[in-house]
């Protein structure tokens, strides 16, 4: 009799443990902590920018990535004064092509974006910094390059 009761209890414990997800991760809403981290590093691969920082004189920048179909991605823009990221794009899922891209707006200086990817295996967080350079700075750099080339050539 004790064996049957113990077997029954063991069956209930086993059944209950299978109902609990084996992977736990946070699903952030409209904000994300600046120091958020995921439990995976292989869910997505950032393709643009090629490194985790870039510079441009444009008002917008396209962030792109690859990953498995069904992976959900959110992009947050870091609010340094509040030390949180605020949602900069709606949640989008990677389609059958495995490609993802999103255009984000840039402020005048340094812009830090928190890319949050989530699928059945967990979550990944990637921080990207995009520096917006004034066109006058780019013109001066081009002028300097031409001057150096003419001096050397």
C-alpha positions as a Markdown table, in Angstrom:
| # | Residue | x | y | z |
|---|---|---|---|---|
| 1 | Unk | 0.0 | 0.0 | 0.0 |
| 2 | Unk | 2.8 | 2.4 | 0.9 |
| 3 | Unk | 4.5 | 1.6 | -2.4 |
| 4 | Unk | 1.3 | 2.6 | -4.4 |
| 5 | Unk | 1.0 | 5.9 | -2.5 |
| 6 | Unk | 4.7 | 6.7 | -3.1 |
| 7 | Unk | 4.3 | 5.8 | -6.7 |
| 8 | Unk | 1.3 | 8.0 | -7.1 |
| 9 | Unk | 3.0 | 10.9 | -5.4 |
| 10 | Unk | 6.1 | 10.4 | -7.6 |
| 11 | Unk | 3.8 | 10.4 | -10.7 |
| 12 | Unk | 2.2 | 13.7 | -9.6 |
| 13 | Unk | 5.6 | 15.3 | -8.9 |
| 14 | Unk | 6.9 | 14.2 | -12.3 |
| 15 | Unk | 3.8 | 15.4 | -14.2 |
| 16 | Unk | 3.9 | 18.7 | -12.4 |
| 17 | Unk | 7.6 | 19.2 | -13.1 |
| 18 | Unk | 6.9 | 18.6 | -16.8 |
| 19 | Unk | 4.4 | 21.4 | -16.8 |
| 20 | Unk | 6.9 | 24.0 | -15.6 |
| 21 | Unk | 9.0 | 25.4 | -18.5 |
| 22 | Unk | 12.6 | 24.3 | -18.4 |
| 23 | Unk | 13.8 | 27.7 | -19.7 |
| 24 | Unk | 13.1 | 30.8 | -17.8 |
| 25 | Unk | 13.7 | 34.2 | -19.2 |
| 26 | Unk | 12.3 | 37.7 | -18.9 |
| 27 | Unk | 9.9 | 39.0 | -21.5 |
| 28 | Unk | 10.3 | 42.7 | -21.4 |
| 29 | Unk | 7.5 | 45.1 | -22.3 |
| 30 | Unk | 7.9 | 48.7 | -23.2 |
| 31 | Unk | 11.1 | 49.1 | -21.1 |
| 32 | Unk | 14.1 | 47.0 | -20.4 |
| 33 | Unk | 16.8 | 47.6 | -17.7 |
| 34 | Unk | 20.0 | 49.0 | -19.1 |
| 35 | Unk | 22.0 | 46.1 | -17.6 |
| 36 | Unk | 19.6 | 43.4 | -18.9 |
| 37 | Unk | 21.2 | 40.1 | -20.1 |
| 38 | Unk | 19.9 | 37.0 | -21.8 |
| 39 | Unk | 20.7 | 33.4 | -21.2 |
| 40 | Unk | 22.0 | 32.7 | -24.7 |
| 41 | Unk | 24.4 | 34.3 | -27.2 |
| 42 | Unk | 23.5 | 32.3 | -30.3 |
| 43 | Unk | 19.9 | 33.2 | -31.0 |
| 44 | Unk | 20.6 | 36.0 | -33.5 |
| 45 | Unk | 23.7 | 37.3 | -35.3 |
| 46 | Unk | 23.9 | 41.1 | -35.9 |
| 47 | Unk | 24.8 | 41.8 | -39.5 |
| 48 | Unk | 24.6 | 45.6 | -39.5 |
| 49 | Unk | 26.4 | 47.3 | -38.0 |
| 50 | Unk | 29.3 | 44.9 | -38.7 |
| 51 | Unk | 30.7 | 45.5 | -35.2 |
| 52 | Unk | 28.7 | 46.6 | -32.2 |
| 53 | Unk | 29.3 | 50.2 | -33.0 |
| 54 | Unk | 29.0 | 52.4 | -36.1 |
| 55 | Unk | 29.0 | 56.1 | -37.2 |
| 56 | Unk | 26.8 | 57.8 | -39.7 |
| 57 | Unk | 25.6 | 61.3 | -40.6 |
| 58 | Unk | 22.1 | 60.1 | -41.5 |
| 59 | Unk | 19.0 | 60.7 | -39.3 |
| 60 | Unk | 18.1 | 57.0 | -39.3 |
| 61 | Unk | 20.1 | 53.7 | -39.3 |
| 62 | Unk | 19.1 | 50.2 | -40.3 |
| 63 | Unk | 19.9 | 47.5 | -37.8 |
| 64 | Unk | 19.8 | 44.0 | -39.4 |
| 65 | Unk | 20.3 | 40.5 | -38.0 |
| 66 | Unk | 19.8 | 36.8 | -38.9 |
| 67 | Unk | 18.2 | 34.1 | -36.9 |
| 68 | Unk | 15.8 | 31.2 | -36.8 |
| 69 | Unk | 12.3 | 31.6 | -38.0 |
| 70 | Unk | 9.9 | 32.6 | -35.3 |
| 71 | Unk | 12.5 | 34.4 | -33.2 |
| 72 | Unk | 10.9 | 37.6 | -31.7 |
| 73 | Unk | 13.0 | 40.7 | -31.7 |
| 74 | Unk | 12.5 | 44.1 | -29.9 |
| 75 | Unk | 14.7 | 47.1 | -30.2 |
| 76 | Unk | 15.0 | 49.5 | -27.3 |
| 77 | Unk | 16.7 | 52.9 | -27.2 |
| 78 | Unk | 18.7 | 53.6 | -24.1 |
| 79 | Unk | 17.6 | 56.5 | -22.0 |
| 80 | Unk | 20.8 | 57.2 | -20.0 |
| 81 | Unk | 19.1 | 59.6 | -17.6 |
| 82 | Unk | 16.7 | 56.8 | -16.4 |
| 83 | Unk | 19.1 | 53.9 | -17.0 |
| 84 | Unk | 16.5 | 52.0 | -19.0 |
| 85 | Unk | 15.8 | 51.2 | -22.6 |
| 86 | Unk | 12.5 | 52.4 | -24.1 |
| 87 | Unk | 10.9 | 50.4 | -26.9 |
| 88 | Unk | 12.0 | 51.9 | -30.2 |
| 89 | Unk | 10.3 | 49.4 | -32.5 |
| 90 | Unk | 7.3 | 47.0 | -32.3 |
| 91 | Unk | 7.9 | 43.3 | -31.7 |
| 92 | Unk | 8.7 | 41.6 | -35.0 |
| 93 | Unk | 9.3 | 37.9 | -35.7 |
| 94 | Unk | 12.0 | 36.6 | -38.1 |
| 95 | Unk | 10.3 | 35.0 | -41.1 |
| 96 | Unk | 11.2 | 32.0 | -43.2 |
| 97 | Unk | 14.1 | 33.9 | -44.9 |
| 98 | Unk | 15.9 | 34.1 | -41.5 |
| 99 | Unk | 16.5 | 37.9 | -42.1 |
| 100 | Unk | 15.5 | 40.8 | -39.8 |
| 101 | Unk | 15.9 | 44.5 | -40.3 |
| 102 | Unk | 14.6 | 47.6 | -38.5 |
| 103 | Unk | 15.1 | 51.3 | -39.2 |
| 104 | Unk | 15.7 | 53.4 | -36.0 |
| 105 | Unk | 15.8 | 57.1 | -35.5 |
| 106 | Unk | 19.0 | 58.8 | -34.3 |
| 107 | Unk | 19.6 | 61.7 | -32.0 |
| 108 | Unk | 22.5 | 64.1 | -32.5 |
| 109 | Unk | 25.2 | 62.3 | -30.6 |
| 110 | Unk | 25.7 | 58.8 | -29.3 |
| 111 | Unk | 22.7 | 56.4 | -29.6 |
| 112 | Unk | 22.7 | 53.1 | -27.7 |
| 113 | Unk | 20.2 | 50.4 | -28.7 |
| 114 | Unk | 19.4 | 47.3 | -26.8 |
| 115 | Unk | 18.4 | 44.4 | -29.2 |
| 116 | Unk | 16.4 | 41.8 | -27.3 |
| 117 | Unk | 15.8 | 38.5 | -29.1 |
| 118 | Unk | 13.7 | 35.6 | -27.7 |
| 119 | Unk | 12.7 | 32.2 | -28.9 |
| 120 | Unk | 11.9 | 28.8 | -27.3 |
| 121 | Unk | 15.5 | 28.2 | -26.3 |
| 122 | Unk | 15.9 | 31.5 | -24.3 |
| 123 | Unk | 16.8 | 35.1 | -24.8 |
| 124 | Unk | 19.7 | 37.2 | -26.0 |
| 125 | Unk | 20.6 | 40.8 | -25.4 |
| 126 | Unk | 23.0 | 42.8 | -27.6 |
| 127 | Unk | 23.9 | 46.4 | -27.1 |
| 128 | Unk | 24.7 | 48.5 | -30.2 |
| 129 | Unk | 26.1 | 52.1 | -30.3 |
| 130 | Unk | 25.5 | 54.3 | -33.3 |
| 131 | Unk | 27.2 | 57.7 | -33.3 |
| 132 | Unk | 25.7 | 60.4 | -35.4 |
| 133 | Unk | 28.3 | 62.6 | -36.9 |
| 134 | Unk | 27.5 | 66.1 | -38.2 |
| 135 | Unk | 27.9 | 66.5 | -42.0 |
| 136 | Unk | 30.3 | 69.4 | -41.4 |
| 137 | Unk | 32.6 | 67.0 | -39.6 |
| 138 | Unk | 32.5 | 64.6 | -42.5 |
| 139 | Unk | 33.2 | 67.4 | -45.0 |
| 140 | Unk | 36.3 | 68.4 | -42.9 |
| 141 | Unk | 37.5 | 64.8 | -42.9 |
| 142 | Unk | 37.1 | 64.5 | -46.6 |
| 143 | Unk | 38.9 | 67.8 | -47.1 |
| 144 | Unk | 41.8 | 66.6 | -44.9 |
| 145 | Unk | 42.0 | 63.4 | -46.8 |
| 146 | Unk | 42.3 | 65.2 | -50.1 |
| 147 | Unk | 44.9 | 67.5 | -48.7 |
| 148 | Unk | 47.0 | 64.6 | -47.4 |
| 149 | Unk | 46.7 | 62.7 | -50.7 |
| 150 | Unk | 47.8 | 65.8 | -52.7 |
| 151 | Unk | 50.7 | 66.3 | -50.3 |
| 152 | Unk | 51.9 | 62.7 | -50.6 |
| 153 | Unk | 51.1 | 62.3 | -54.3 |
